[in-house]
């Protein structure tokens, strides 16, 4: 590695570490202020609070990493530009791309590590954080984990419950199907337009019961059927929800396959699936955008650089949210919705890098 490359990387990584530490501390302090009354009311021990935020930390780092990357690139390269060090490098015949190449390589590696951590560690730590909160604040055990729409639950091995919609006020579920699988083959299917909670039991209404054996179908129709192997209560469905960030890429992909199989609309979840790839590469895109911008010599000070960083980050995260909303509503294809921010800033990065020479 060249001396200049090592010099630039040292400044960049030092600023990046400081930015991540600062953002994490600020994030945790703000979150503690918001939840302090709940922790006090439920007499949560200080040790448990520390464990809760220890599990929260990986998600905070992944979330704030693009902002920290932008700050690190603007401050490290901007400082070189203010002291004419970039001018000296260009005078030796180096282009902007050659000067900034170490940062781009570092950004690629950090993006890959971010994707790996987001897949390997963050879903696990998010679920553990949620478990701590439920056990010490909500004072209840883990229960079934799905949404109030497009619910998909494992009742027992090879037996699944699918619910189109659950009304939390009426304790009533709609568009019910219970499927029993034998490997990849459907062994039994129970369909009902409605399932109600009565006297501590789930009761299916207007039941259509089909069983499949040796290539033959047997059919029965019942007015009602008590389902005894559903152990959860309405409060479990209403309160316990597993979010996209609590699932790994493959878990979310499997969940989307089940939604498709049961006739649901997977677009909302597809956006979240593609974001699991798009968001880590924001670290590369944001450096490609910010570093050439900072390489031009200006008289602006630290406060201006910080203000520019915040503006760019607000714009980027704003585009991410706009893309998410448009994808959830079906106005944009899920992949385009997830990559909207990266595409916009990627085009801007190519233009700024070309002009910086």
C-alpha positions as CSV (number, residue, x, y, z in Angstrom):
1,X,0.0,0.0,0.0
2,X,1.3,3.4,-0.9
3,X,2.1,6.0,1.8
4,X,-0.6,8.4,0.4
5,X,-3.2,5.6,0.4
6,X,-2.4,4.7,4.0
7,X,-2.4,8.4,5.0
8,X,-5.9,8.9,3.5
9,X,-7.3,5.7,4.9
10,X,-6.0,6.5,8.4
11,X,-7.9,9.8,8.4
12,X,-11.0,8.2,6.9
13,X,-11.2,5.3,9.3
14,X,-10.4,7.4,12.3
15,X,-13.3,9.8,11.5
16,X,-15.6,6.9,10.7
17,X,-14.9,5.2,14.1
18,X,-15.5,8.5,15.9
19,X,-18.7,9.2,14.0
20,X,-20.1,5.7,14.7
21,X,-19.4,6.0,18.4
22,X,-21.0,9.5,18.5
23,X,-24.1,8.5,16.6
24,X,-24.5,5.3,18.7
25,X,-24.3,7.2,22.0
26,X,-26.7,9.9,20.8
27,X,-29.2,7.3,19.5
28,X,-29.1,5.3,22.7
29,X,-29.5,8.4,24.9
30,X,-32.5,9.6,23.0
31,X,-34.0,6.1,23.1
32,X,-33.4,5.8,26.8
33,X,-35.2,9.1,27.4
34,X,-38.2,7.8,25.5
35,X,-38.4,4.5,27.3
36,X,-37.1,5.5,30.8
37,X,-40.6,5.7,32.3
38,X,-41.4,2.2,31.2
39,X,-38.2,0.8,32.6
40,X,-38.8,2.5,35.9
41,X,-42.5,1.6,36.1
42,X,-41.7,-2.1,35.5
43,X,-38.6,-2.0,37.8
44,X,-36.3,-3.3,35.1
45,X,-32.8,-3.8,36.5
46,X,-29.9,-1.7,35.2
47,X,-28.1,-4.9,34.0
48,X,-31.1,-5.8,31.9
49,X,-31.3,-2.3,30.4
50,X,-27.6,-2.6,29.5
51,X,-28.3,-6.0,27.8
52,X,-31.2,-4.5,25.9
53,X,-29.1,-1.8,24.4
54,X,-26.2,-4.2,23.8
55,X,-28.6,-6.2,21.6
56,X,-29.8,-2.9,20.0
57,X,-26.3,-1.7,19.1
58,X,-25.7,-3.8,15.9
59,X,-28.9,-2.4,14.4
60,X,-27.9,1.1,15.4
61,X,-24.5,0.7,13.8
62,X,-25.9,-0.6,10.5
63,X,-28.6,2.1,10.5
64,X,-26.2,5.0,11.0
65,X,-23.3,3.6,9.0
66,X,-24.1,5.4,5.8
67,X,-24.3,8.8,7.7
68,X,-21.0,8.0,9.3
69,X,-19.4,7.0,6.0
70,X,-20.5,10.3,4.4
71,X,-19.2,12.4,7.4
72,X,-15.9,10.4,7.3
73,X,-15.4,11.0,3.5
74,X,-16.3,14.7,3.7
75,X,-14.2,15.5,6.7
76,X,-11.1,13.4,5.7
77,X,-11.0,14.5,2.1
78,X,-12.2,18.0,2.8
79,X,-9.3,18.5,5.3
80,X,-6.8,17.4,2.6
81,X,-8.4,19.8,0.1
82,X,-8.3,22.8,2.5
83,X,-4.6,22.3,3.2
84,X,-3.8,21.9,-0.6
85,X,-2.8,18.3,-0.1
86,X,-5.2,17.2,-2.9
87,X,-3.7,19.9,-5.1
88,X,-0.3,18.5,-4.5
89,X,-1.4,15.0,-5.4
90,X,-3.0,16.2,-8.6
91,X,0.2,18.1,-9.5
92,X,2.0,14.8,-9.4
93,X,-0.3,13.5,-12.2
94,X,-2.9,11.7,-10.1
95,X,-6.6,11.9,-11.1
96,X,-9.4,12.3,-8.6
97,X,-10.3,8.6,-9.1
98,X,-6.7,7.5,-8.3
99,X,-6.6,9.8,-5.2
100,X,-9.9,8.5,-3.9
101,X,-9.5,4.8,-4.9
102,X,-8.5,3.7,-1.3
103,X,-11.7,5.1,0.0
104,X,-13.8,3.4,-2.7
105,X,-12.1,0.0,-1.9
106,X,-12.7,0.5,1.8
107,X,-16.4,1.4,1.1
108,X,-16.8,-1.8,-0.9
109,X,-15.4,-3.9,1.9
110,X,-17.5,-2.1,4.5
111,X,-20.6,-2.6,2.3
112,X,-20.0,-6.3,2.1
113,X,-19.4,-6.6,5.9
114,X,-22.5,-4.5,6.5
115,X,-24.5,-6.9,4.3
116,X,-23.1,-9.9,6.1
117,X,-23.7,-8.4,9.6
118,X,-27.3,-7.5,8.5
119,X,-27.9,-11.1,7.5
120,X,-26.0,-12.9,10.2
121,X,-26.2,-10.9,13.4
122,X,-28.8,-8.1,13.2
123,X,-32.0,-10.3,12.9
124,X,-30.8,-12.4,15.8
125,X,-30.0,-9.4,18.0
126,X,-33.2,-7.6,17.1
127,X,-35.2,-10.6,18.1
128,X,-33.3,-10.9,21.4
129,X,-33.8,-7.2,22.1
130,X,-37.5,-7.7,21.5
131,X,-37.6,-10.8,23.8
132,X,-35.9,-8.8,26.6
133,X,-38.5,-6.0,26.2
134,X,-41.4,-8.5,26.2
135,X,-40.2,-10.4,29.2
136,X,-39.3,-7.4,31.4
137,X,-41.7,-4.7,30.2
138,X,-44.7,-6.5,28.7
139,X,-44.3,-9.2,31.3
140,X,-45.3,-12.0,28.9
141,X,-43.6,-14.9,27.1
142,X,-42.8,-15.1,23.5
143,X,-45.8,-16.0,21.4
144,X,-46.6,-16.5,17.8
145,X,-44.9,-14.1,15.4
146,X,-46.7,-12.8,12.4
147,X,-48.6,-9.7,11.2
148,X,-52.3,-8.9,11.6
149,X,-52.5,-9.2,7.8
150,X,-51.3,-12.1,5.7
151,X,-50.6,-14.1,8.9
152,X,-48.7,-17.4,8.5
153,X,-48.1,-19.5,11.5
154,X,-46.6,-22.9,12.2
155,X,-49.1,-24.8,14.5
156,X,-47.0,-28.0,14.6
157,X,-44.6,-29.8,12.4
158,X,-45.9,-29.8,8.7
159,X,-49.2,-28.0,9.9
160,X,-49.7,-24.4,8.9
161,X,-52.4,-21.7,9.6
162,X,-52.9,-19.0,7.1
163,X,-55.1,-15.9,7.9
164,X,-56.0,-13.2,5.4
165,X,-57.0,-10.6,8.0
166,X,-57.4,-10.4,11.8
167,X,-59.8,-8.0,13.5
168,X,-58.3,-7.1,16.9
169,X,-61.4,-5.5,18.2
170,X,-63.9,-8.3,17.3
171,X,-61.3,-11.1,18.0
172,X,-62.3,-12.5,14.6
173,X,-60.1,-13.8,11.8
174,X,-61.1,-14.0,8.1
175,X,-60.0,-16.1,5.0
176,X,-58.7,-19.0,7.0
177,X,-56.9,-22.1,5.7
178,X,-55.2,-24.8,7.7
179,X,-52.8,-27.0,5.7
180,X,-51.2,-30.2,6.7
181,X,-48.2,-31.2,4.5
182,X,-46.6,-34.6,3.9
183,X,-43.2,-33.5,2.5
184,X,-44.1,-31.4,-0.5
185,X,-47.5,-32.9,-0.9
186,X,-50.7,-31.5,0.5
187,X,-52.3,-34.1,2.9
188,X,-55.2,-32.1,4.3
189,X,-56.7,-28.6,3.9
190,X,-59.4,-26.9,6.0
191,X,-60.9,-23.7,4.6
192,X,-63.3,-21.3,6.4
193,X,-64.3,-17.7,5.7
194,X,-64.3,-16.9,9.4
195,X,-62.7,-18.0,12.7
196,X,-64.0,-16.5,16.1
197,X,-62.7,-16.6,19.6
198,X,-65.4,-18.0,22.0
199,X,-65.0,-19.2,25.6
200,X,-61.2,-19.6,25.3
201,X,-61.4,-21.6,22.0
202,X,-61.1,-20.9,18.3
203,X,-64.1,-21.9,16.3
204,X,-64.2,-22.1,12.5
205,X,-67.4,-21.2,10.7
206,X,-68.8,-22.8,7.5
207,X,-65.9,-25.2,7.2
208,X,-64.8,-27.0,4.0
209,X,-62.6,-30.0,4.9
210,X,-60.6,-31.8,2.2
211,X,-58.2,-34.6,2.6
212,X,-55.9,-36.1,-0.1
213,X,-54.8,-39.7,0.0
214,X,-53.6,-42.0,-2.9
215,X,-54.6,-39.4,-5.4
216,X,-58.1,-39.2,-4.2
217,X,-59.9,-36.3,-2.5
218,X,-62.4,-36.6,0.3
219,X,-64.6,-33.7,1.1
220,X,-66.8,-32.7,4.1
221,X,-68.7,-29.5,4.9
222,X,-69.3,-28.5,8.6
223,X,-71.2,-25.6,10.1
224,X,-68.5,-25.2,12.7
225,X,-65.3,-26.8,14.0
226,X,-63.4,-26.2,17.2
227,X,-59.7,-26.1,16.5
228,X,-57.9,-27.5,19.5
229,X,-54.3,-27.3,18.3
230,X,-54.2,-23.5,18.1
231,X,-52.6,-22.5,21.4
232,X,-52.4,-18.7,21.0
233,X,-54.9,-16.1,22.0
234,X,-56.2,-13.0,20.2
235,X,-53.9,-10.8,22.2
236,X,-50.9,-12.7,20.9
237,X,-51.8,-12.0,17.3
238,X,-52.5,-8.3,18.0
239,X,-49.4,-7.5,20.0
240,X,-46.6,-9.8,18.8
241,X,-45.3,-8.9,15.4
242,X,-42.1,-10.0,13.7
243,X,-40.8,-7.2,11.5
244,X,-38.7,-7.5,8.4
245,X,-35.6,-6.4,10.3
246,X,-36.1,-9.3,12.7
247,X,-35.9,-11.8,9.8
248,X,-32.8,-12.8,7.7
249,X,-32.8,-12.5,4.0
250,X,-33.7,-16.2,3.6
251,X,-36.4,-16.2,6.3
252,X,-38.0,-13.2,4.6
253,X,-37.7,-14.8,1.2
254,X,-39.4,-18.0,2.5
255,X,-42.1,-15.9,4.1
256,X,-42.8,-14.2,0.8
257,X,-43.0,-17.6,-0.9
258,X,-45.7,-18.6,1.6
259,X,-47.6,-15.3,1.0
260,X,-47.6,-16.0,-2.7
261,X,-48.7,-19.6,-2.2
262,X,-51.6,-18.6,-0.1
263,X,-52.7,-15.9,-2.6
264,X,-51.5,-12.8,-0.7
265,X,-49.8,-9.7,-2.1
266,X,-46.0,-9.9,-1.4
267,X,-45.0,-6.4,-2.8
268,X,-44.6,-4.8,0.6
269,X,-42.3,-7.6,1.8
270,X,-40.4,-7.7,-1.5
271,X,-39.5,-4.1,-1.0
272,X,-38.0,-5.0,2.4
273,X,-36.2,-8.0,0.9
274,X,-34.5,-5.9,-1.8
275,X,-33.7,-3.3,0.8
276,X,-31.6,-5.9,2.7
277,X,-29.3,-5.8,-0.3
278,X,-29.7,-2.1,-1.4
279,X,-29.2,-0.5,2.0
280,X,-25.7,-2.0,2.7
281,X,-24.4,-0.7,-0.7
282,X,-25.5,2.8,0.3
283,X,-22.2,2.9,2.2
284,X,-20.4,2.7,-1.2
285,X,-22.8,5.0,-3.1
286,X,-22.6,7.7,-0.4
287,X,-18.8,7.7,-0.4
288,X,-18.8,7.8,-4.2
289,X,-21.0,10.8,-3.9
290,X,-19.3,12.6,-1.0
291,X,-15.6,12.1,-1.5
292,X,-15.4,13.8,-4.9
293,X,-17.6,16.6,-3.6
294,X,-15.2,17.2,-0.8
295,X,-12.0,17.0,-2.9
296,X,-12.6,20.4,-4.4
297,X,-10.9,23.2,-2.4
298,X,-13.4,25.5,-0.6
299,X,-13.2,28.0,2.2
300,X,-16.0,26.3,4.1
301,X,-15.3,25.2,7.6
302,X,-16.2,22.2,9.7
303,X,-19.7,23.5,10.5
304,X,-20.5,23.9,6.8
305,X,-19.2,20.4,6.0
306,X,-21.3,19.0,8.8
307,X,-24.4,20.8,7.6
308,X,-23.8,19.5,4.0
309,X,-23.5,16.0,5.4
310,X,-26.8,16.2,7.3
311,X,-28.6,17.7,4.2
312,X,-27.3,14.9,1.9
313,X,-28.2,12.2,4.5
314,X,-31.7,13.6,5.0
315,X,-32.2,13.7,1.3
316,X,-30.9,10.1,0.9
317,X,-33.1,8.7,3.7
318,X,-36.0,10.7,2.4
319,X,-35.6,9.0,-1.0
320,X,-35.4,5.6,0.8
321,X,-38.7,6.3,2.6
322,X,-40.4,7.6,-0.6
323,X,-39.3,4.5,-2.5
324,X,-40.5,2.3,0.4
325,X,-43.9,4.0,0.4
326,X,-44.3,3.8,-3.4
327,X,-43.3,0.2,-3.4
328,X,-45.7,-0.7,-0.5
329,X,-48.5,1.0,-2.4
330,X,-47.7,-0.7,-5.7
331,X,-46.8,2.6,-7.5
332,X,-43.3,1.3,-8.2
333,X,-41.9,-2.2,-8.8
334,X,-40.5,-3.5,-5.5
335,X,-36.8,-3.6,-6.8
336,X,-36.9,-0.1,-8.2
337,X,-38.5,1.2,-5.0
338,X,-35.8,-0.4,-2.9
339,X,-33.0,0.9,-5.1
340,X,-34.4,4.4,-5.8
341,X,-32.1,6.2,-3.4
342,X,-29.0,4.4,-4.6
343,X,-29.8,5.0,-8.2
344,X,-30.3,8.7,-7.7
345,X,-27.1,9.2,-5.7
346,X,-25.2,6.7,-7.9
347,X,-25.9,8.9,-11.0
348,X,-25.0,12.0,-9.0
349,X,-21.7,10.3,-7.9
350,X,-20.7,9.5,-11.4
351,X,-21.4,13.1,-12.5
352,X,-19.5,14.7,-9.6
353,X,-16.5,12.3,-10.0
354,X,-16.3,13.1,-13.7
355,X,-16.5,16.8,-13.0
356,X,-14.0,16.8,-10.2
357,X,-11.0,16.2,-12.5
